[in-house]
Amino acid sequence: MHAIEKILAKASGRTFVKAGEIISAKVDFAEINDLYLQTIKSFDEMGGEMVWDRNRLTFVFDHYAPAPTIKSAAIHQEMRDFAKVNHLTHHFDINEGVCHQVMPEHGVICPGTIVVATDSHTTTHGAFGAFGTGIGATDMATVMMTGELWFRVPEIIEIRIEGTPPKNVLPKDVVLSILGKLKADGAVYKAIEFSGSYIKQLDVPGRMVICNMAVEMGAKTAYMQPNDAVLKYVGERAQFPFEVHYSDEDFAFSETHHFDITHLSPQIAMPHSVDNVVAIEAVPQIKVNQGFIGTCTGGRVEDIAIAAKILKGHKLDRYVRLVVIPASKEVLQTCMKLGYIQDLIDAGATISTPGCGPCLGAHEGILAPGEVCITASNRNFPGRMGSVAAEIYLASPATVAASVKNGYISDPRQV
């Protein structure tokens, strides 16, 4: 069996599972964000009284934090009331940040566990050797009541990544290049294991970026075998006991794809599809109105650090904006201590509260008709960040910083 299958087998009380089987498995941790008040309504309609385990369920207020409307404020209020009644051990309010960053920081994501959340980018947690997947409100209500959920055991694709990329070519470039070749439907309801020499030595933030974007290929979940960096990170934070699983040597993947990134260029996903990917050399000098560095894809310390390095001592053009939103309070505090926030403010950037911000077109930097934004986030379909008449280009944080520095989409290797 593959490690993913072993996780599912253990959680379902079985010794063996295979692709295509429907199983009922115990969930190790569940998270609900502030887009999904419907989960509480479904929980009530299904006869729920108290959640199955107050230590293994949390709310994270990240999509509308701080609340930009009366409606979102009312949603927060109702979710807080539910959390209080159920005495939830873990509760992450408007000051904490994006769920996929906050949960690992607080030690509730561990190898070998099943993590479900009301957010499609829950594939991020494959970076820690967990089975992470997004689910809807009704399924989540079932988990809230019982701690269990049905799963179809997915086929598993291997993506082997070899080599060391050039300077200022980041994990975001790596995963965009893969997306450009395998396309947005390349792994629908399948799992992806990312492997190879590049993954073996990759740090925790880089792993999170790549697993995060797996869902953009349609993947149900993503997986990376934990390395020493992961085990050190988890070991310092873990709130629960955990077990690292290993795939059997004779496991046969449904597909295997090989990528050599030794000579990879920075990559750009052109409007209006995440798989419309080209190398930076093929992109004309497109003027930008806004750059965005943040979210569960591009708002970590390393992302903000490289932007600060590129922009230190420079002043943005008065008509070019850069919005920087750290992925969590911990990230913000670290970047403040290291001086990155001050460097970016001096350059003319706007720093906003940790959270999702304009990634979903809610607040803190949404786009007007006709505007062009280059962003380190994860989606670029029409209307994702505001007006349907805006254009969104996906890139690495280094490319975003280089582009706002020059005022047009630019190669970070040349700044």
C-alpha positions in Angstrom: 0.0 0.0 0.0 0.9 3.6 -0.3 1.3 5.8 2.8 -2.0 7.5 1.9 -3.8 4.2 1.8 -2.2 3.2 5.1 -3.5 6.4 6.7 -7.0 5.6 5.4 -6.8 2.0 6.4 -5.8 2.7 10.0 -8.5 5.4 10.4 -11.2 2.9 9.1 -10.1 0.1 11.3 -8.8 -2.0 8.4 -5.5 -3.5 7.5 -5.9 -3.0 3.7 -7.6 -0.6 1.4 -7.3 0.0 -2.4 -8.2 2.6 -4.9 -11.9 2.9 -5.7 -13.1 1.5 -2.4 -15.6 3.5 -0.3 -14.7 3.6 3.4 -15.8 5.2 6.6 -12.9 6.7 8.5 -12.3 8.5 11.7 -11.2 12.1 11.4 -8.3 13.4 13.4 -8.9 17.1 13.1 -11.6 19.3 11.5 -11.6 23.1 10.7 -14.4 25.4 9.6 -13.7 28.8 8.2 -16.0 31.9 8.2 -17.4 31.2 4.8 -19.3 28.2 6.2 -21.9 29.2 8.7 -24.1 26.6 6.9 -22.2 23.9 8.8 -23.8 25.0 12.1 -27.3 25.2 10.5 -26.8 21.7 9.0 -25.5 20.4 12.4 -28.7 21.7 14.1 -31.0 20.4 11.3 -29.4 16.9 11.7 -30.1 16.9 15.4 -26.6 17.8 16.6 -26.2 18.8 20.2 -22.5 18.8 21.1 -19.5 18.2 18.8 -17.9 14.8 19.0 -14.6 16.0 20.4 -14.0 19.6 21.5 -10.2 19.1 21.2 -10.4 18.2 17.5 -12.6 20.8 15.9 -11.9 24.5 15.4 -13.1 27.6 13.8 -10.7 29.9 11.9 -11.9 33.4 11.0 -9.7 34.2 7.9 -11.8 34.9 4.8 -13.6 37.9 6.3 -11.2 39.0 9.0 -11.7 41.6 10.4 -15.3 41.6 9.4 -15.8 43.9 6.4 -19.6 43.8 6.4 -22.5 43.6 8.9 -23.4 40.2 7.5 -19.8 38.8 8.0 -19.8 40.3 11.5 -23.0 38.5 12.3 -21.5 35.2 11.0 -18.5 35.6 13.3 -20.8 36.3 16.2 -22.8 33.1 15.6 -19.7 31.0 15.2 -18.2 32.4 18.4 -21.3 31.5 20.3 -21.2 28.0 19.0 -17.5 27.7 20.0 -18.3 28.9 23.5 -21.2 26.5 24.0 -19.1 23.6 22.8 -16.0 24.7 24.8 -13.8 24.3 21.8 -10.1 24.0 22.9 -8.8 25.6 19.7 -10.4 28.8 18.4 -8.6 31.2 16.0 -10.3 34.5 15.8 -9.7 37.5 13.5 -6.2 38.2 14.8 -4.7 34.8 14.0 -4.5 34.4 10.2 -5.1 31.9 7.4 -6.3 28.5 8.5 -3.7 26.5 6.6 -0.9 28.5 8.2 -2.4 28.8 11.7 -3.2 25.1 12.3 0.3 23.8 11.7 1.8 26.6 13.8 -0.4 25.5 16.7 0.5 21.9 16.4 -2.9 20.4 15.3 -1.5 19.1 11.9 0.6 15.9 12.3 1.9 13.2 10.0 -0.4 10.2 9.5 -3.6 12.0 10.3 -6.8 12.8 8.5 -7.6 16.5 8.3 -10.8 17.9 6.8 -11.7 21.6 6.4 -14.2 23.7 4.6 -11.6 25.0 2.2 -10.4 23.4 -1.0 -6.7 24.2 -0.2 -6.7 21.7 2.7 -4.4 19.7 0.4 -1.7 22.0 1.9 -1.3 19.6 4.8 0.1 16.9 2.7 3.3 18.8 3.3 3.3 17.3 6.7 2.5 13.7 5.6 -1.2 14.1 6.5 -4.2 13.3 4.5 -5.8 16.7 4.1 -8.9 17.4 2.0 -11.6 20.0 1.7 -15.3 19.1 2.3 -18.6 20.8 2.2 -21.0 22.0 4.9 -23.2 18.9 5.1 -20.2 16.5 5.3 -18.6 18.8 7.9 -21.8 18.7 10.0 -21.6 14.9 9.9 -18.0 15.1 11.1 -19.0 17.5 13.9 -21.6 15.0 15.1 -19.7 11.7 14.7 -16.0 12.4 14.1 -16.3 10.2 11.0 -16.8 10.6 7.2 -16.9 8.5 4.1 -14.0 8.6 1.6 -13.4 7.1 -1.7 -9.8 5.7 -1.7 -8.1 7.8 -4.5 -5.8 6.6 -7.2 -2.4 8.0 -6.6 -0.2 9.9 -9.1 3.5 10.4 -8.5 5.2 13.6 -9.5 9.0 13.3 -9.3 10.8 16.6 -9.2 14.6 16.5 -9.6 17.3 19.1 -9.6 18.0 22.5 -8.0 16.3 25.6 -9.4 18.2 28.8 -10.3 18.4 31.8 -7.9 15.0 33.5 -7.4 13.1 30.6 -8.9 10.9 29.5 -6.1 8.6 26.6 -5.2 5.6 28.6 -6.6 7.4 28.6 -10.0 8.0 24.8 -9.7 4.3 24.0 -9.1 3.1 26.5 -11.8 5.3 24.7 -14.3 3.8 21.4 -13.3 0.3 22.9 -13.6 1.0 24.2 -17.0 1.8 20.7 -18.3 -0.7 18.5 -16.4 -3.5 21.1 -16.5 -6.4 21.9 -14.2 -8.0 18.5 -14.7 -4.9 16.4 -14.5 -5.6 14.8 -11.2 -9.4 15.0 -10.6 -10.3 13.0 -7.4 -6.8 11.5 -7.4 -4.1 12.0 -4.9 -0.7 13.3 -5.8 2.6 12.3 -4.1 5.4 14.8 -4.8 8.7 13.1 -4.6 12.3 13.3 -5.9 15.5 14.9 -4.8 14.0 18.4 -4.8 11.2 17.4 -2.4 13.5 15.5 -0.1 15.5 18.6 0.7 12.7 21.1 0.5 11.8 23.2 3.6 8.4 23.3 5.2 7.2 26.6 3.6 8.1 25.3 0.1 6.4 22.0 0.7 3.2 23.8 1.8 3.2 26.0 -1.4 3.4 22.9 -3.7 0.8 20.8 -1.8 -1.5 23.9 -1.6 -1.6 24.1 -5.4 -2.3 20.4 -5.9 -6.0 21.1 -5.7 -5.6 23.4 -8.8 -5.0 20.1 -10.7 -8.2 18.7 -9.3 -6.4 16.6 -6.6 -8.4 15.2 -3.7 -5.3 15.3 -1.5 -1.5 15.7 -1.8 1.3 14.0 0.0 5.0 14.4 0.7 7.0 11.9 2.7 8.0 13.9 5.9 11.7 14.9 5.9 13.8 16.0 8.9 12.6 19.6 8.5 9.0 18.5 8.8 9.7 16.2 11.8 11.5 19.0 13.6 8.7 21.5 12.9 6.0 19.1 14.0 8.0 17.8 16.9 8.2 21.2 18.4 4.5 21.9 18.2 2.5 18.6 18.1 -0.7 18.6 20.2 -1.4 14.9 19.5 0.5 11.7 19.1 1.2 10.8 15.5 2.7 8.1 13.3 4.7 8.6 10.1 3.6 6.1 7.4 5.8 4.8 4.6 4.8 3.5 1.2 5.6 -0.1 0.4 8.4 -0.5 -2.1 6.3 -2.5 -4.5 3.4 0.1 -4.7 2.5 0.9 -8.2 1.3 4.5 -9.0 -1.5 5.0 -11.5 0.8 7.5 -13.3 4.3 8.9 -12.9 5.5 12.3 -14.2 9.1 13.5 -14.1 10.2 17.1 -13.9 13.8 18.5 -14.0 13.8 22.0 -12.6 17.6 22.7 -13.0 17.1 25.3 -15.7 13.5 26.3 -14.8 12.6 30.0 -15.5 10.2 32.0 -13.3 6.6 31.0 -14.3 3.5 33.1 -14.9 -0.1 31.9 -15.0 -1.8 34.2 -17.5 -5.4 35.2 -17.2 -7.8 33.6 -16.8 -6.8 30.1 -15.9 -4.3 28.7 -13.4 -3.0 26.3 -16.0 -2.4 29.0 -18.6 1.3 29.0 -17.7 4.2 30.4 -19.6 7.9 31.1 -18.8 8.6 34.7 -17.9 10.6 35.2 -21.1 7.3 34.8 -23.1 5.5 37.6 -21.2 5.6 41.1 -22.7 6.1 44.2 -20.6 2.6 44.2 -19.1 2.0 47.2 -16.8 0.7 46.3 -13.4 -1.6 48.3 -11.1 -1.2 46.1 -8.0 0.9 43.4 -6.6 -0.3 41.1 -3.8 1.9 38.9 -1.6 -0.1 36.9 0.9 -2.6 34.0 1.5 -2.1 30.3 2.2 0.1 30.2 -0.9 2.4 33.1 -0.6 2.2 34.9 2.7 4.9 33.1 4.8 8.1 34.6 6.3 10.2 33.4 3.3 7.8 35.0 0.8 7.8 38.4 2.6 11.6 38.2 3.1 12.4 37.9 -0.6 10.0 40.7 -1.4 11.7 42.9 1.2 15.1 42.0 -0.1 14.1 43.0 -3.7 12.4 46.2 -2.6 14.7 47.5 0.2 15.8 51.0 -0.5 13.4 51.4 -3.5 10.3 53.5 -3.6 7.3 52.3 -5.6 5.8 54.5 -8.2 2.9 56.5 -6.7 0.4 54.8 -9.0 1.6 51.2 -8.4 0.3 49.4 -5.3 1.7 46.5 -3.3 -0.5 44.8 -0.7 1.3 42.5 1.7 -0.8 40.3 4.0 1.2 37.9 6.3 -0.4 34.5 6.5 -0.5 34.5 10.3 0.1 36.6 13.4 3.3 34.5 14.0 4.5 35.3 10.5 3.8 39.1 11.0 5.6 39.2 14.3 8.6 37.4 12.9 8.8 39.7 9.9 8.5 42.7 12.1 11.4 41.5 14.3 13.6 40.9 11.2 12.8 44.3 9.7 11.0 43.1 6.6 7.8 44.9 7.4 9.6 48.2 7.9 11.5 47.7 4.6 8.3 47.1 2.7 6.5 50.0 4.3 9.4 52.3 3.4 9.1 51.0 -0.2 5.4 52.0 -0.2 3.7 48.7 0.5 0.4 48.4 2.4 0.4 45.9 5.2 -2.9 44.4 6.2 -4.3 42.1 8.9 -3.3 38.4 8.6 -5.9 36.6 6.7 -7.1 35.8 3.1 -7.7 39.4 2.2 -8.3 40.1 -1.6 -7.6 36.5 -2.6 -11.3 35.7 -2.8 -12.4 39.3 -3.7 -13.7 40.1 -0.3 -11.7 43.1 1.0 -8.3 44.6 1.7 -7.3 45.2 -1.9 -9.9 44.1 -4.4 -9.5 45.1 -8.1 -11.4 47.6 -10.2 -12.5 47.0 -13.8 -9.5 47.0 -16.2 -6.9 46.7 -13.5 -3.9 44.3 -13.7 -2.7 42.5 -10.6 0.2 40.2 -10.2 -0.2 38.0 -7.2 1.4 35.2 -5.2 -2.0 33.7 -4.5 -3.5 30.6 -6.1 -6.4 31.4 -8.5 -6.9 33.9 -11.4 -10.3 33.2 -12.9 -12.5 36.3 -13.7 -13.8 38.0 -10.6 -11.5 36.1 -8.2 -10.1 39.3 -6.7 -12.8 41.7 -7.5 -14.1 42.9 -10.9 -14.6 40.3 -13.5 -13.0 42.8 -15.9 -9.7 42.8 -14.0 -6.7 40.7 -15.1 -4.9 38.4 -12.6 -1.4 37.0 -13.2 -0.1 34.3 -10.8 3.5 34.3 -9.9 6.1 33.8 -7.1 6.6 36.4 -4.4 9.9 37.3 -6.0 8.3 37.9 -9.4 5.6 40.0 -7.7 8.2 42.2 -6.0 10.3 42.6 -9.2 7.2 43.5 -11.1 5.9 46.2 -8.8 9.4 47.6 -8.5 9.6 48.1 -12.3 5.9 48.8 -12.8 5.5 45.9 -15.3 5.8 42.1 -15.1 9.5 41.5 -14.6 12.0 38.7 -14.2 13.2 38.5 -10.6 16.6 37.1 -11.8 17.3 40.5 -13.2 16.7 42.8 -10.2 
